[in-house]
Amino acid sequence: MKHIKAYQLEVQQRTLWVRANGVSTLLVASDYQKDFKAAAQPLLGSEWAVVVDMRLWQMSPQQVFDLFKAVVSWSYTNQLKHVEVIKPADPLLLWQYLKATDVEQPDDVIRNFVDDEETARLHLQAAGYLTIKT
């Protein structure tokens, strides 16, 4: 049986796409922290965006929150300027996401909560982080 990671990371133009799947344990969160920073490397040096697709995320222990907060703080320090969060259906999961990413956000960062990938793409295109695919 093939192991499926609890997250996928993909860079598209000036945007890092994060797809959360399942439960985030301490080991998963630690791996995510390293993998996220590695995936973001090509974006550093100028402003960039992230999409966090939470639709398949599941409740995770509070112990992972500090690792997630560290990733968010690192991202803001490294010129993350735009965040699109694709909301999970369960409002409790959205609340948990907010707790797991609760760090001081710079005034110039835009964060939108959307229901689908298409809306996120439209916001990113309007902000110049993605070009329109032809």
QUILIN-V804384 format. One record per helix or strand. SS is the DSSP state (alpha for helix, beta for strand). FROM is the first residue (numbers start at 1). TO is the last residue. If there is no record, write none. Layout:
ss/from/to
SS/FROM/TO
SS/FROM/TO
This chain:
ss/from/to
beta/7/12
beta/15/22
alpha/26/43
beta/48/57
alpha/62/77
beta/80/86
alpha/91/100
beta/110/114
alpha/117/127
